[in-house]
Amino acid sequence: MLPEIEHSWQVSIPEAKKIQEQLRNRIVIEPIKTVPKIIAAVDVSYTRWDKMGYAVLGVFEIIYDNINRPIALKEVLVETLTGTVNFPYVPGYLSFREIPMLIPLFERIDDRIDLIIVDGVGIAHPRRLGLASHLGLLYNMPSIGSAKSRLIGNYREPGSKKGDYSELFYKDELIGSVLRSKDNCKPLFISPGNKCSIADARTIIAGLCFKYRVCEPIRRVDAISKQLRKKTFKRS
């Protein structure tokens, strides 16, 4: 898969902000058109003492029951990449740090996927262009951000039971959901990235939280990226 939109990644913070402002109006928030079956999840982990990044892209098949509830996840393939990260860590600009490492992994995928899920935000972003939105726009497909912490917005604490949720607002605009994905655990902050509605994003992520707080596709690629980082560090 190749990006359908191209722009420079070697940019300053003001230039990155300008790119986000230019792209934000191209994001489409709408009900997802097909029930996702083949999905991609991505994660990049880092070390604190150098500029190395450890990127993982996992492709999974969602197994549904007879009433379209996800009941399992089957691994289709996993691609990894270790490389130097050139963009600094600055909140709100994660896509400029991570996508340059993810593009080569997407290039290895031949088959069309139905959905991209990221450990990060979609439109729950100051300029509505978080990592999920940026990736969804680049590849012209549905995408969802499932973040473990809030970047922006205000909300009421959801109920304590799995499946409880509240709405996430920013300047009176609805930008996502705050989802209790496991009983008595901290909530997740769910926002659509592209070609997906707020309700669909919440429903899909809730359905993929089988046993843990984090949804299963993200949990798996996160574990692989940490293993990759650990193995690389041991070899060095």
BALOBA-1460 file (C-alpha; in Angstrom, 3 decimals):
// residues 236
<rec num="1" residu="m" x="0.000" y="0.000" z="0.000"/>
<rec num="2" residu="l" x="1.242" y="3.438" z="-0.913"/>
<rec num="3" residu="p" x="0.089" y="6.787" z="0.503"/>
<rec num="4" residu="e" x="-2.406" y="8.662" z="-1.649"/>
<rec num="5" residu="i" x="-1.184" y="11.977" z="-0.233"/>
<rec num="6" residu="e" x="2.445" y="13.040" z="-0.075"/>
<rec num="7" residu="h" x="4.129" y="15.834" z="1.854"/>
<rec num="8" residu="s" x="7.488" y="16.402" z="3.504"/>
<rec num="9" residu="w" x="8.177" y="14.812" z="6.895"/>
<rec num="10" residu="q" x="11.446" y="16.652" z="7.528"/>
<rec num="11" residu="v" x="9.783" y="19.821" z="8.765"/>
<rec num="12" residu="s" x="9.869" y="22.253" z="11.657"/>
<rec num="13" residu="i" x="7.076" y="22.465" z="14.232"/>
<rec num="14" residu="p" x="5.521" y="25.540" z="12.537"/>
<rec num="15" residu="e" x="5.665" y="23.747" z="9.175"/>
<rec num="16" residu="a" x="4.084" y="20.624" z="10.680"/>
<rec num="17" residu="k" x="1.299" y="22.738" z="12.163"/>
<rec num="18" residu="k" x="0.665" y="24.301" z="8.750"/>
<rec num="19" residu="i" x="0.413" y="20.843" z="7.141"/>
<rec num="20" residu="q" x="-2.089" y="19.763" z="9.800"/>
<rec num="21" residu="e" x="-4.183" y="22.867" z="9.187"/>
<rec num="22" residu="q" x="-4.134" y="22.223" z="5.439"/>
<rec num="23" residu="l" x="-5.179" y="18.572" z="5.788"/>
<rec num="24" residu="r" x="-7.788" y="18.813" z="8.539"/>
<rec num="25" residu="n" x="-10.649" y="19.790" z="6.226"/>
<rec num="26" residu="r" x="-10.127" y="16.650" z="4.149"/>
<rec num="27" residu="i" x="-11.023" y="14.364" z="7.055"/>
<rec num="28" residu="v" x="-14.430" y="12.693" z="6.671"/>
<rec num="29" residu="i" x="-16.397" y="11.686" z="9.767"/>
<rec num="30" residu="e" x="-19.232" y="9.369" z="8.733"/>
<rec num="31" residu="p" x="-20.664" y="5.940" z="9.609"/>
<rec num="32" residu="i" x="-18.283" y="3.187" z="8.578"/>
<rec num="33" residu="k" x="-19.519" y="1.641" z="5.342"/>
<rec num="34" residu="t" x="-18.633" y="-2.024" z="5.920"/>
<rec num="35" residu="v" x="-18.174" y="-4.210" z="8.964"/>
<rec num="36" residu="p" x="-14.370" y="-4.373" z="9.317"/>
<rec num="37" residu="k" x="-12.917" y="-7.850" z="8.918"/>
<rec num="38" residu="i" x="-9.234" y="-7.306" z="8.100"/>
<rec num="39" residu="i" x="-7.650" y="-4.599" z="10.219"/>
<rec num="40" residu="a" x="-4.198" y="-3.120" z="10.733"/>
<rec num="41" residu="a" x="-2.859" y="-1.999" z="14.100"/>
<rec num="42" residu="v" x="0.360" y="-0.024" z="14.510"/>
<rec num="43" residu="d" x="2.690" y="0.882" z="17.344"/>
<rec num="44" residu="v" x="6.097" y="2.525" z="17.708"/>
<rec num="45" residu="s" x="8.143" y="2.283" z="20.903"/>
<rec num="46" residu="y" x="11.291" y="4.152" z="21.829"/>
<rec num="47" residu="t" x="14.262" y="4.174" z="24.154"/>
<rec num="48" residu="r" x="15.001" y="7.146" z="26.384"/>
<rec num="49" residu="w" x="18.713" y="7.310" z="25.660"/>
<rec num="50" residu="d" x="18.881" y="7.437" z="21.867"/>
<rec num="51" residu="k" x="16.826" y="8.247" z="18.772"/>
<rec num="52" residu="m" x="15.882" y="4.681" z="17.877"/>
<rec num="53" residu="g" x="12.300" y="3.712" z="17.125"/>
<rec num="54" residu="y" x="10.810" y="0.213" z="16.976"/>
<rec num="55" residu="a" x="7.798" y="0.116" z="14.664"/>
<rec num="56" residu="v" x="5.272" y="-2.694" z="14.295"/>
<rec num="57" residu="l" x="2.363" y="-3.160" z="11.922"/>
<rec num="58" residu="g" x="0.085" y="-6.103" z="12.590"/>
<rec num="59" residu="v" x="-2.662" y="-7.277" z="10.257"/>
<rec num="60" residu="f" x="-5.463" y="-9.231" z="11.913"/>
<rec num="61" residu="e" x="-8.712" y="-10.897" z="10.946"/>
<rec num="62" residu="i" x="-11.642" y="-10.257" z="13.261"/>
<rec num="63" residu="i" x="-13.691" y="-13.389" z="13.920"/>
<rec num="64" residu="y" x="-17.385" y="-12.632" z="14.525"/>
<rec num="65" residu="d" x="-20.213" y="-14.684" z="15.995"/>
<rec num="66" residu="n" x="-23.555" y="-15.105" z="14.231"/>
<rec num="67" residu="i" x="-24.785" y="-11.685" z="15.383"/>
<rec num="68" residu="n" x="-21.651" y="-9.810" z="14.293"/>
<rec num="69" residu="r" x="-19.988" y="-9.552" z="17.696"/>
<rec num="70" residu="p" x="-16.180" y="-9.884" z="17.665"/>
<rec num="71" residu="i" x="-15.155" y="-13.013" z="19.545"/>
<rec num="72" residu="a" x="-11.519" y="-13.549" z="18.508"/>
<rec num="73" residu="l" x="-8.619" y="-12.077" z="16.583"/>
<rec num="74" residu="k" x="-6.514" y="-14.064" z="14.122"/>
<rec num="75" residu="e" x="-3.032" y="-12.841" z="13.243"/>
<rec num="76" residu="v" x="-2.525" y="-12.557" z="9.479"/>
<rec num="77" residu="l" x="0.958" y="-11.027" z="9.394"/>
<rec num="78" residu="v" x="3.318" y="-8.828" z="11.379"/>
<rec num="79" residu="e" x="5.899" y="-6.443" z="9.919"/>
<rec num="80" residu="t" x="8.596" y="-4.683" z="11.954"/>
<rec num="81" residu="l" x="11.164" y="-1.963" z="11.406"/>
<rec num="82" residu="t" x="13.946" y="-0.511" z="13.537"/>
<rec num="83" residu="g" x="15.269" y="2.905" z="12.607"/>
<rec num="84" residu="t" x="16.255" y="6.388" z="13.652"/>
<rec num="85" residu="v" x="13.529" y="8.813" z="14.673"/>
<rec num="86" residu="n" x="14.298" y="12.339" z="13.501"/>
<rec num="87" residu="f" x="11.292" y="14.321" z="14.724"/>
<rec num="88" residu="p" x="11.233" y="15.345" z="18.405"/>
<rec num="89" residu="y" x="8.553" y="14.279" z="20.849"/>
<rec num="90" residu="v" x="6.092" y="17.166" z="20.932"/>
<rec num="91" residu="p" x="2.466" y="16.617" z="22.021"/>
<rec num="92" residu="g" x="0.131" y="17.111" z="19.066"/>
<rec num="93" residu="y" x="2.740" y="16.145" z="16.454"/>
<rec num="94" residu="l" x="3.047" y="12.393" z="17.006"/>
<rec num="95" residu="s" x="2.254" y="11.593" z="13.371"/>
<rec num="96" residu="f" x="5.379" y="13.422" z="12.175"/>
<rec num="97" residu="r" x="7.438" y="11.306" z="14.556"/>
<rec num="98" residu="e" x="5.883" y="7.913" z="13.792"/>
<rec num="99" residu="i" x="4.455" y="7.847" z="10.260"/>
<rec num="100" residu="p" x="7.872" y="8.001" z="8.522"/>
<rec num="101" residu="m" x="8.617" y="4.656" z="10.208"/>
<rec num="102" residu="l" x="5.194" y="3.223" z="9.417"/>
<rec num="103" residu="i" x="5.081" y="4.029" z="5.684"/>
<rec num="104" residu="p" x="7.706" y="1.347" z="4.804"/>
<rec num="105" residu="l" x="5.638" y="-1.203" z="6.743"/>
<rec num="106" residu="f" x="2.446" y="-0.333" z="4.870"/>
<rec num="107" residu="e" x="4.397" y="-0.727" z="1.619"/>
<rec num="108" residu="r" x="4.824" y="-4.417" z="2.486"/>
<rec num="109" residu="i" x="1.063" y="-5.000" z="2.601"/>
<rec num="110" residu="d" x="-0.412" y="-6.224" z="-0.672"/>
<rec num="111" residu="d" x="-4.011" y="-6.831" z="0.371"/>
<rec num="112" residu="r" x="-6.495" y="-4.098" z="1.055"/>
<rec num="113" residu="i" x="-7.416" y="-3.686" z="4.703"/>
<rec num="114" residu="d" x="-10.704" y="-2.411" z="6.095"/>
<rec num="115" residu="l" x="-9.545" y="-0.321" z="9.040"/>
<rec num="116" residu="i" x="-6.463" y="1.107" z="10.777"/>
<rec num="117" residu="i" x="-6.340" y="1.285" z="14.586"/>
<rec num="118" residu="v" x="-3.665" y="3.265" z="16.404"/>
<rec num="119" residu="d" x="-2.558" y="3.816" z="19.989"/>
<rec num="120" residu="g" x="-3.213" y="7.541" z="19.823"/>
<rec num="121" residu="v" x="-5.875" y="10.030" z="18.838"/>
<rec num="122" residu="g" x="-7.882" y="10.808" z="15.747"/>
<rec num="123" residu="i" x="-9.929" y="14.002" z="15.713"/>
<rec num="124" residu="a" x="-9.494" y="14.429" z="19.497"/>
<rec num="125" residu="h" x="-6.620" y="16.724" z="18.624"/>
<rec num="126" residu="p" x="-6.184" y="20.524" z="18.660"/>
<rec num="127" residu="r" x="-6.220" y="20.621" z="14.845"/>
<rec num="128" residu="r" x="-8.330" y="17.454" z="14.401"/>
<rec num="129" residu="l" x="-5.395" y="15.640" z="12.828"/>
<rec num="130" residu="g" x="-3.989" y="13.132" z="15.275"/>
<rec num="131" residu="l" x="-2.061" y="10.031" z="14.256"/>
<rec num="132" residu="a" x="-5.212" y="8.059" z="13.367"/>
<rec num="133" residu="s" x="-6.594" y="10.884" z="11.225"/>
<rec num="134" residu="h" x="-3.282" y="11.461" z="9.468"/>
<rec num="135" residu="l" x="-2.873" y="7.763" z="8.620"/>
<rec num="136" residu="g" x="-6.505" y="7.376" z="7.566"/>
<rec num="137" residu="l" x="-6.164" y="10.356" z="5.272"/>
<rec num="138" residu="l" x="-2.868" y="9.175" z="3.766"/>
<rec num="139" residu="y" x="-4.314" y="5.770" z="2.906"/>
<rec num="140" residu="n" x="-7.883" y="6.946" z="2.246"/>
<rec num="141" residu="m" x="-9.509" y="4.482" z="4.608"/>
<rec num="142" residu="p" x="-11.339" y="4.246" z="7.924"/>
<rec num="143" residu="s" x="-9.184" y="4.739" z="10.994"/>
<rec num="144" residu="i" x="-9.669" y="4.946" z="14.757"/>
<rec num="145" residu="g" x="-7.562" y="6.319" z="17.579"/>
<rec num="146" residu="s" x="-7.643" y="4.494" z="20.912"/>
<rec num="147" residu="a" x="-5.587" y="6.473" z="23.418"/>
<rec num="148" residu="k" x="-4.771" y="5.610" z="27.017"/>
<rec num="149" residu="s" x="-4.698" y="9.268" z="28.016"/>
<rec num="150" residu="r" x="-6.476" y="12.454" z="27.012"/>
<rec num="151" residu="l" x="-4.761" y="14.943" z="24.727"/>
<rec num="152" residu="i" x="-7.527" y="17.567" z="24.766"/>
<rec num="153" residu="g" x="-11.143" y="17.893" z="25.807"/>
<rec num="154" residu="n" x="-13.509" y="17.766" z="28.749"/>
<rec num="155" residu="y" x="-15.719" y="14.910" z="29.890"/>
<rec num="156" residu="r" x="-17.704" y="13.463" z="32.737"/>
<rec num="157" residu="e" x="-16.293" y="10.311" z="34.274"/>
<rec num="158" residu="p" x="-18.117" y="7.295" z="32.791"/>
<rec num="159" residu="g" x="-19.628" y="4.556" z="34.941"/>
<rec num="160" residu="s" x="-17.357" y="1.932" z="36.461"/>
<rec num="161" residu="k" x="-18.573" y="-1.054" z="34.423"/>
<rec num="162" residu="k" x="-17.174" y="-2.338" z="31.137"/>
<rec num="163" residu="g" x="-18.976" y="-0.667" z="28.246"/>
<rec num="164" residu="d" x="-19.910" y="2.483" z="30.152"/>
<rec num="165" residu="y" x="-18.929" y="5.653" z="28.334"/>
<rec num="166" residu="s" x="-19.269" y="9.414" z="28.287"/>
<rec num="167" residu="e" x="-18.743" y="12.009" z="25.578"/>
<rec num="168" residu="l" x="-15.532" y="13.946" z="25.002"/>
<rec num="169" residu="f" x="-15.960" y="17.617" z="24.084"/>
<rec num="170" residu="y" x="-13.560" y="20.363" z="23.059"/>
<rec num="171" residu="k" x="-14.855" y="23.935" z="22.828"/>
<rec num="172" residu="d" x="-18.446" y="22.606" z="22.684"/>
<rec num="173" residu="e" x="-17.611" y="20.230" z="19.812"/>
<rec num="174" residu="l" x="-18.075" y="16.483" z="20.254"/>
<rec num="175" residu="i" x="-14.723" y="14.891" z="19.381"/>
<rec num="176" residu="g" x="-14.871" y="11.377" z="20.825"/>
<rec num="177" residu="s" x="-15.851" y="9.014" z="23.607"/>
<rec num="178" residu="v" x="-14.424" y="8.132" z="26.999"/>
<rec num="179" residu="l" x="-14.852" y="4.356" z="27.265"/>
<rec num="180" residu="r" x="-14.619" y="2.085" z="30.281"/>
<rec num="181" residu="s" x="-13.147" y="-0.938" z="28.540"/>
<rec num="182" residu="k" x="-12.816" y="-3.065" z="31.682"/>
<rec num="183" residu="d" x="-14.556" y="-2.958" z="35.051"/>
<rec num="184" residu="n" x="-13.018" y="-0.441" z="37.456"/>
<rec num="185" residu="c" x="-10.108" y="0.439" z="35.145"/>
<rec num="186" residu="k" x="-9.009" y="3.807" z="33.807"/>
<rec num="187" residu="p" x="-10.961" y="4.690" z="30.646"/>
<rec num="188" residu="l" x="-9.768" y="4.837" z="27.065"/>
<rec num="189" residu="f" x="-10.146" y="7.943" z="24.917"/>
<rec num="190" residu="i" x="-11.651" y="6.885" z="21.596"/>
<rec num="191" residu="s" x="-11.925" y="9.127" z="18.551"/>
<rec num="192" residu="p" x="-12.509" y="8.456" z="14.863"/>
<rec num="193" residu="g" x="-9.625" y="9.225" z="12.555"/>
<rec num="194" residu="n" x="-11.208" y="9.174" z="9.106"/>
<rec num="195" residu="k" x="-14.237" y="7.635" z="7.365"/>
<rec num="196" residu="c" x="-15.701" y="6.500" z="10.681"/>
<rec num="197" residu="s" x="-18.240" y="7.998" z="13.080"/>
<rec num="198" residu="i" x="-17.743" y="8.659" z="16.778"/>
<rec num="199" residu="a" x="-20.319" y="5.982" z="17.638"/>
<rec num="200" residu="d" x="-18.782" y="3.402" z="15.296"/>
<rec num="201" residu="a" x="-15.296" y="4.080" z="16.655"/>
<rec num="202" residu="r" x="-16.515" y="3.498" z="20.202"/>
<rec num="203" residu="t" x="-18.459" y="0.342" z="19.289"/>
<rec num="204" residu="i" x="-15.564" y="-1.204" z="17.357"/>
<rec num="205" residu="i" x="-12.979" y="-0.575" z="20.073"/>
<rec num="206" residu="a" x="-15.343" y="-1.772" z="22.811"/>
<rec num="207" residu="g" x="-15.913" y="-4.982" z="20.868"/>
<rec num="208" residu="l" x="-12.167" y="-5.607" z="20.558"/>
<rec num="209" residu="c" x="-11.456" y="-5.193" z="24.280"/>
<rec num="210" residu="f" x="-11.725" y="-8.876" z="25.133"/>
<rec num="211" residu="k" x="-9.918" y="-9.343" z="28.462"/>
<rec num="212" residu="y" x="-7.748" y="-6.297" z="28.940"/>
<rec num="213" residu="r" x="-8.132" y="-2.533" z="29.233"/>
<rec num="214" residu="v" x="-6.403" y="-1.985" z="25.864"/>
<rec num="215" residu="c" x="-8.060" y="-3.348" z="22.725"/>
<rec num="216" residu="e" x="-6.551" y="-6.600" z="21.515"/>
<rec num="217" residu="p" x="-4.956" y="-5.428" z="18.226"/>
<rec num="218" residu="i" x="-3.123" y="-2.579" z="19.979"/>
<rec num="219" residu="r" x="-2.163" y="-4.798" z="22.899"/>
<rec num="220" residu="r" x="-0.532" y="-7.301" z="20.552"/>
<rec num="221" residu="v" x="1.485" y="-4.849" z="18.457"/>
<rec num="222" residu="d" x="2.548" y="-2.972" z="21.588"/>
<rec num="223" residu="a" x="3.921" y="-6.202" z="23.062"/>
<rec num="224" residu="i" x="5.782" y="-6.997" z="19.833"/>
<rec num="225" residu="s" x="7.343" y="-3.523" z="19.630"/>
<rec num="226" residu="k" x="8.591" y="-3.821" z="23.200"/>
<rec num="227" residu="q" x="10.031" y="-7.272" z="22.475"/>
<rec num="228" residu="l" x="11.762" y="-5.881" z="19.383"/>
<rec num="229" residu="r" x="13.237" y="-3.043" z="21.417"/>
<rec num="230" residu="k" x="14.429" y="-5.445" z="24.105"/>
<rec num="231" residu="k" x="16.047" y="-7.826" z="21.602"/>
<rec num="232" residu="t" x="17.789" y="-5.008" z="19.763"/>
<rec num="233" residu="f" x="19.111" y="-3.549" z="23.009"/>
<rec num="234" residu="k" x="20.458" y="-6.952" z="24.103"/>
<rec num="235" residu="r" x="22.298" y="-7.433" z="20.791"/>
<rec num="236" residu="s" x="23.923" y="-4.030" z="21.089"/>
